[in-house]
Amino acid sequence: MAEHIVGIGGERSISEVVAVAAAELGVAEGQPKKLKMRADTCEILAERSDYEGPFTAFTLRIRSEEISAKAVQDAVAGLSGKHDLTQDDGWHVLRWQAAPDESSEAQQAEDKKFASAMHLPEVWRIQGADFRVDPISPHLLFQAMVQYKASDVHLFPGSPPVFRVDNKTQESKLIGALSAHQIRTLIREIAADRYWDEFERDYQTSFNYHQIGLGYARVSAFIKNSAPHCTFRFLPEKIPSFAELNVPHDTMVQLGKLHHGLVLITGMTGSGKSTTMAALVDWINANKAVHILCIENPVEYVHTNKKAIISQRSTGADVRNFFDAVTGALRHDPDVIVIGEMRDPDTIRAAINAAATGHLVISTLHSNTASEVVNRVVSFFDPIERDLVKLQLRDCIRCVICQRLVPRIGGGRVPALEFLFNDIKPITDAIIAGNTDALRIGMQQTVSHSFLFEEYLYKLYKKKIVNLENARESATDVSVLDQMLMGTYSVPRLDSIKAAH
């Protein structure tokens, strides 16, 4: 049972001191039925019958050398209600019951006067007892995520489960406010021994959990302010198709048919990168007789063999790290290598090398636009390596997808996409130069299959899938979208690339 030190200050009644301490403890461990507070000169024990209501039973212990028995008796005499005062081995012990509805101004003034006479300290050490221990049902959490169409659920002490629906968090009264004990017990229940040991040792862990018949979840558990926090990222058992995701089918199939090169699926956190990548891998799995090797931390969407052989490896469990997995992958006879995320120079270097040696490499990266990706990748490397990396990217990048989730008319969200195809010389030259503006100009040329967010948002708006306000908020350059809406947009001349240098 953790002990928390808080400064509450003076000029408060005992009930107010207890309420403030309980609120502080609730954030760290959840709401208790018993609250113990101690300082050098006195102690308080407060009890209640449930987890939400006010405390009604109090025991105050004050050291005898701090205040005389007569002073305590005089102070108690000024209180209404029954108070039991006894002596216990150098302590004055006062016990009383408070009615739950005692909140009149007169009563509060009386309580404050008594607390002032007792010279209560300002700093307390607090502990809770009798927290909620009833188990959290993973099945119930998954049912709720499916019902609410939630992408995530957060569990932390002092609050009911918080679901993320359409990128907005909202509390649910599904099971009431949780305790730290309940959350730790849930983590222990659903985590394999190695992940629990990692959580105990490193104060964080991440793993995949399957609730049969409902879905999978990427579970992330960590410690904050000495309290556990657990997040479930919901993943359906059935991998969605291109049509279900509302991404362009023919363009995605074109990518799935590639035999070699690097395909990057990018976007900000929570933009659906993993889902789009899973849909692309699932199409390859269903349509090509190849070996697909997936390296993830942890495994998210779970694939089963269809036309292809698919091998999913989780870093930490099946291989030490991304770099070892990618470099070792070349010896495992893969045709397609899927890397959950490119997050360090060694992994990126190994991925580029794999793409250059005749493999199709698919991965994700955090980026706000497709045109920023080259410089984002290059920034991982030391300056002396960057020119070489840009040369390698010029030769191996086939396509960069960037996506954002936009609120859909009628509820839900729909992806807005941007595609950068390395299919014309101006784009190739811009990759070598690391010129983001030139890449964006190249992407707008009609001879390229590339297109900008603004073009995709314009089509979503015209199809009445998203409204104008959300389309404008999601555009990289609102002026380009406005030109498309007014019919005044024109493709920038290639001459303007020189000005972009």
C-alpha positions, 0 to 999 in steps of 0.5 A, spaced: 500 500 500 503 506 497 503 512 502 502 519 499 505 525 502 500 531 501 500 539 503 493 540 505 494 547 509 490 549 515 483 552 517 480 546 514 475 542 518 477 535 519 471 532 514 474 537 509 481 535 510 479 528 509 475 530 503 481 533 500 486 527 501 481 522 498 481 526 492 488 526 492 488 519 493 483 517 488 487 520 482 493 515 484 490 509 486 482 510 486 477 511 491 478 507 498 472 505 503 478 507 509 483 513 509 488 513 514 492 520 515 498 521 519 503 526 521 508 527 527 503 529 532 496 526 530 492 521 526 486 520 522 482 514 520 476 515 516 471 510 513 465 510 509 460 504 507 461 505 499 466 508 494 463 515 492 459 518 498 462 522 504 466 519 510 461 518 516 466 514 521 472 518 524 477 517 529 482 522 531 488 521 535 492 526 538 499 525 542 498 527 549 504 532 550 501 536 544 495 538 548 492 537 554 486 533 556 482 538 559 483 542 552 481 537 548 475 536 553 473 543 552 473 543 545 469 537 544 464 540 549 463 545 543 461 540 538 454 537 537 452 530 536 455 524 540 463 524 541 467 518 544 473 521 548 478 516 551 486 515 552 490 510 549 498 510 551 499 517 550 494 519 545 487 522 546 483 518 542 476 521 539 471 517 535 464 520 532 459 518 527 457 524 522 451 524 518 452 524 510 447 530 510 451 534 515 453 540 511 450 546 514 454 553 515 453 552 522 456 545 523 462 547 518 463 553 522 463 548 529 468 543 525 473 548 523 473 551 530 474 544 533 480 543 528 483 549 529 483 548 537 486 541 535 492 545 531 492 540 525 498 539 521 499 542 514 502 536 511 500 529 512 502 522 509 496 518 507 494 511 505 488 508 503 484 501 504 479 497 502 479 499 494 475 496 489 477 489 488 472 486 483 475 484 477 475 488 470 472 483 465 476 484 458 470 481 455 465 487 457 471 492 455 471 489 448 463 489 447 463 496 449 469 498 444 465 494 439 458 497 441 461 504 441 465 503 435 471 506 439 478 506 437 481 505 444 479 505 451 483 508 457 483 505 464 486 509 470 485 509 477 479 514 480 475 514 473 471 509 469 473 507 463 474 512 458 473 511 450 476 514 444 470 515 439 471 519 433 478 521 436 474 524 442 475 521 449 468 520 453 467 517 460 463 511 460 459 508 467 460 501 464 463 499 471 464 505 475 471 508 477 477 504 477 482 502 483 489 501 481 488 494 484 483 492 479 488 495 473 494 491 476 490 485 476 487 486 469 494 487 466 497 481 470 491 477 468 492 478 460 499 479 460 504 473 458 509 472 464 515 475 460 510 482 459 508 482 466 516 481 468 517 487 463 512 491 466 514 490 473 522 491 471 521 497 466 514 500 469 511 499 461 510 494 456 506 493 450 503 486 447 497 483 443 491 480 446 485 476 443 478 476 445 475 471 441 469 472 437 470 480 438 477 482 436 484 483 438 487 489 442 494 492 442 495 493 450 500 498 452 501 498 460 505 503 464 506 507 470 504 514 471 505 518 478 506 511 481 499 508 479 498 503 473 495 506 466 492 501 461 490 502 454 487 498 449 487 499 442 482 495 438 483 491 432 478 487 429 479 480 428 477 481 420 482 485 417 478 491 413 478 491 405 480 497 401 472 498 400 471 498 407 476 503 409 474 507 403 481 508 400 482 507 392 482 500 391 485 500 384 491 504 387 492 500 393 492 494 388 497 497 384 501 497 390 500 490 392 502 488 385 509 491 386 515 486 386 520 490 389 522 497 392 519 501 398 512 503 400 511 507 406 505 509 409 505 515 413 501 519 418 500 522 425 499 518 431 492 515 430 491 516 423 490 509 421 497 507 418 497 500 421 490 499 419 491 501 411 498 497 412 494 491 414 489 491 408 495 492 403 498 486 406 491 482 407 490 483 399 497 481 398 496 475 402 490 473 398 492 474 391 500 472 391 503 466 392 509 469 396 512 469 403 510 475 407 515 476 413 512 481 418 516 484 424 512 488 429 512 491 436 507 488 438 504 484 433 497 488 431 493 485 426 493 477 426 494 474 419 493 467 417 495 464 411 491 464 404 494 464 398 501 466 401 505 464 407 505 469 412 510 469 418 509 474 424 514 476 428 514 480 435 520 484 437 522 482 444 518 475 444 521 472 437 527 476 435 531 482 439 529 488 435 527 491 429 534 491 426 536 484 428 529 482 425 530 486 418 537 484 417 536 476 419 529 477 414 534 476 408 535 469 410 528 467 411 526 467 403 521 473 404 518 476 398 515 481 402 518 484 408 513 488 413 516 493 418 511 495 423 515 502 424 521 505 422 524 508 428 531 508 428 537 509 423 539 502 423 532 499 422 531 504 416 538 502 413 536 495 413 529 496 410 533 500 404 538 495 403 532 490 403 528 494 398 534 495 394 536 487 393 529 485 390 524 485 396 518 489 397 518 492 403 512 496 407 513 500 413 510 506 417 513 512 419 510 518 422 509 524 418 504 530 416 505 530 409 508 525 403 512 530 401 516 531 408 517 524 408 524 524 404 527 529 409 524 525 415 527 519 413 534 523 412 534 526 418 535 520 422 542 519 419 548 523 421 550 529 416 555 525 412 551 519 410 545 523 408 547 524 401 548 517 400 541 515 403 537 520 399 541 516 393 538 510 396 531 513 397 531 515 389 532 508 387 528 504 392 522 508 394 516 506 390 510 510 393 509 514 400 502 514 402 500 519 407 493 519 411 489 523 416 482 521 419 477 526 417 470 527 421 464 524 416 458 527 415 453 523 419 458 520 424 465 516 424 471 518 420 474 517 413 481 517 411 483 523 407 489 520 403 496 523 399 500 519 394 507 520 392 509 516 386 516 516 384 514 515 377 517 522 374 523 525 373 521 532 377 520 527 383 526 523 382 530 529 382 527 532 388 528 526 392 535 527 391 535 534 393 531 533 399 527 539 397 520 538 400 517 544 396 519 541 389 516 534 391 509 537 392 510 541 385 512 534 382 506 531 385 501 535 382 503 534 375 498 530 371 503 525 368 504 523 375 500 518 379 501 522 385 496 527 388 495 531 394 491 531 400 487 537 397 485 533 391 482 527 395 479 532 400 475 536 394 473 529 392 470 527 399 467 534 399 463 533 392 461 526 394 458 529 400 462 524 405 465 530 409 463 537 410 467 543 407 469 546 414 472 539 416 475 539 409 478 545 410 481 544 417 484 537 414 488 541 408 495 542 408 494 548 403 487 551 404 488 556 398 489 550 393 483 547 396 479 553 395 482 554 388 479 547 386 472 549 389 472 555 385 474 552 379 481 556 378 486 551 380 491 550 375 497 545 375 504 549 377 509 549 372 515 545 372 519 552 372 517 553 379 521 547 381 527 552 380 524 557 384 523 552 390 530 550 390 
